[in-house]
Structure formats: structure tokens, C-alpha cells
Amino acid sequence: MAIATVSSKGQLVIPKEIRDALGIKPKQKVLLKVVEDHAVIEPLPEDPVEYFCGIFKEGTSLTRALLKERKEDKRSEEKRVARLLRPSGISKTGT
């Protein structure tokens, strides 16, 4: 465990013991994310594409995953539009 201070510019120096434990090298990119009420630092590999390819199950293509996500987004958008139009009596065609 280590304590660090955030500068007035929002900068944070990761203490050496933490960098060493995570294998973080100078100028290496890290992924910062919030999990519940905690900040998590995860070192990214030299090639970020390598990292992001690993988030998909083996055999799942990026295209297939994006199409599935877009289909879910479209379904959600259609439900939202239907909800917005229902109370006012406005139809999708404008008539």
C-alpha cells in the first residue's frame, strides 16, 4: 500500500513500489477506471490492440460484437422514441 497526492493540475505520481508491482515502465500507457467507489490502474501492453482484442471471447469477431451492440442500441432507441411519442399522440410519420 502507498499514499500519493494529486497535484493542482490533477497529476498523480504512481509510487515506485506500485509501479514495480504492476510492471509499469516509463511512458507506458495505463488504463484508469472506476469500479464501484475505487480507482483501478491497469497497465496496457505496448500494443493496445492486443489488450482490446483480449476482451472478446475466443472466436467472437469484433464486427459481430459491434453489430450486436448496435442492434441493442437501436432497440433501445426505438423504445425511447415510442415512449416519447405515445403521450403526445404524435405519430412517427408526423400525421
HELIX and SHEET records of a PDB file:
HELIX    1   1 LYS A   16  LEU A   22  1                                   7    
HELIX    2   2 PRO A   48  CYS A   53  1                                   6    
HELIX    3   3 LEU A   62  LEU A   85  1                                  24    
SHEET    1   A 2 VAL A  30  VAL A  35  0                                        
SHEET    2   A 2 HIS A  38  PRO A  43 -1                                        
END                                                                             
